[in-house]
Every structure is written in C-alpha cells, then in structure tokens.
Amino acid sequence: MAKSPEEQLASMIANMKETTGKPLEAWVKIAKASKLEKHGEIVRMLKADHGLGHGFANVVAHKARGSLETTAPEGNPSAGQYDGAKAALKPIYDKLVGIAEGFGKDVELAPKKGYVSLRRAKQFLTIHPSTATRVDVGIKLAGVAPKGRLEAAGSWNGMVTHRVRLEKVSEVDAELKAWIKQAYDAAG
C-alpha cells in the first residue's frame, strides 16, 4: 500500500542522517549558508557539491526555503494563495481542481506554502499562483516530449516533468485536460 506524502517525508527525514551522514537540520544550514535562493539551484548544489541524491536534496531545498510547511486550514487547500493581487486567478485554480476531481474520488489535495499538489498514489499535478497574472501548472508526464505550451519543467519544479503557464480560464482547455488525465492515470 502506498504511503501518504506525509509518511514518505517523515521516512526520508528519519533516514537522512543514516543515509547521508547528516540530519536534516545540518543540511538546511548548508543550504542556507550557500546563499542560493532558487529551489533548483539549491538541489543542484547539494547534488554536485555534497553527493546527495535528488530526493534528499529536494527535501532539504524545500525545508531551507520554507516550502514544506502547509499553511492552509483543513478544507481549503488554497487558502491565502489567491488573496490580494492574485484573487483574479482563483477561477483558474477552481477549474483545474474540478477537472482533476472529476477523474475520480481518489484525488487528494495537499497544500504547500506556495502551491497545491494533487495526487493519487503519487503526485500528478501541482497548481502554483506564480505571479499576479499567471498560474503555473506542473504536470507529471513521463516520456512525453515538451511541445508548444507544454514546456519541460526543468529546474522550475523537480517533482513534475512539464509546466503549462495560464493567464485566463479559457486556457484550461481540452488539450490541457487531456494532459492532466494522462498524468492522473499514470499516478494510480
């Protein structure tokens, strides 16, 4: 049976010292001392300079940047993410979540500090209110070549393979829905 995201994270943190030689707190100090700010930069530095595997480096980068903590109250995963200047983006979020939840009752919304992760047995989608005018959708589509608006995620988010940038609800179209469905199916 698949572990929940919280159980997976707890297991990684519990095993970090034995596997890497240092506890999470020591790695976070190293990451912060580097003065790097972007998640991907921190991950690359930890892998290249310290030999950490991607999973551990990703956890350390999230912790160093404060993005492991969830801030949303129960029942409202996007609380606070679409306030103020980003309020006009909430309909995009709502439509994306509605599409994903329409695929099955097994979709779980896991709020993070700056985005919401959607998962089944595994994460398949992330929704980020990245700017006041744009929502970035992270999609996990292994083996799918980037094309057009389906960009390679690169260092933007190591937990997904692709990104789609949205500025209007109308951009949540049949093509995007098909990509989300493909990712949902693969995550089961």
VOVEXTOR-126860 format. One record per residue (C-alpha): x, y, z. Coordinates in steps of 0.02 Angstrom, whole numbers, plus 50000, padded with zeros to 5 digits. Each point is the difference from the previous one (the first is absolute). Layout:
N
XYZ/...
***
This chain:
188
500005000050000/500665017349954/500535011550139/499245017250018/501105014949955/500205003850184/500564982150037/501235000349854/500735016550060/500144994050180/500894984249941/501245010049895/500385011850144/500184985550123/501224991149884/500965015449945/501394999550130/500334981449974/499975001549811/500895016749975/501045001750159/499095015650060/498275003750071/498805011549908/500425015050109/501854998949953/499584999149814/498825014950017/501435010250078/501114995449851/498635004949878/499685016750086/501875003750014/500144998149811/498945015849980/499124991749852/498175004849990/499214989549862/499444982450038/500864992449847/501635008950039/500024992950176/499604982549938/501395000749870/501265006550127/499584986350127/500134986549867/501605006649918/500955006250152/499404987750132/499464984449905/498205000050062/498744990249899/498615010049918/498664995250127/501025005450151/500615015849913/498215004449955/499414998050181/501455010650064/499655013649871/498165000450045/500395001050186/501335013549975/498775010549900/498554996950121/498924991349870/499744983650094/498815007750123/498175000549956/499085015950042/498234996349943/498634995750122/499104983449983/498745000349859/500785014749906/501654994649921/500275016349907/499655011650148/501075015549990/500754995749831/498725010049900/499845015250112/500315017949948/500755002449828/499824981449960/498124999250036/499575000749814/500944983449975/498874989950117/498794994949860/501464991849908/500444990150157/498184995250027/499804993749822/501614989750008/499514992050164/498254996549933/500734991149848/501184989350105/498684995550128/498844995349857/501174985649955/499694990850163/499655001250185/501794995350040/500745017249962/500835007350154/500425018550014/501595003150100/500325018450036/501775006550008/500565017550045/499885007149824/499034987149900/498814985250008/500554982449953/498744987649930/500324981550020/499314982549995/501264986850051/501295012649933/500015018649961/499425003749824/499635018750000/500515016150087/499125016849990/501045015650037/499365018050003/501725005449941/499685018449963/498555012050015/499534995849821/500514981849977/499664982650068/501324986849962/499394982249988/501284986350030/499574983449918/500884983350022/500064992349826/501444987849988/500584996749823/499035014349921/501035012349897/499725018450037/499105008849859/499185017049983/499305005950164/500424983350083/501745005350057/501334989350085/499935003950186/501895000150013/500575007550165/498345009050027/499324985250100/500914983450017/498414990850048/499185001749829/500614998049821/499045013849911/499285017350027/498575009349918/499805018750032/498225006750012/499355017750007/498154997249959/498704986950044/499724997349814/501764992849989/499414985350106/499454991049842/499774982349932/501864998349963/500495004250179/498624988950068/500704985449896/501745002750073/499295000650177/499014984049967/501564991349934/500965005150156/498564994650113/499914982949917/501884997350019/499955004850185/498794986250048/
***
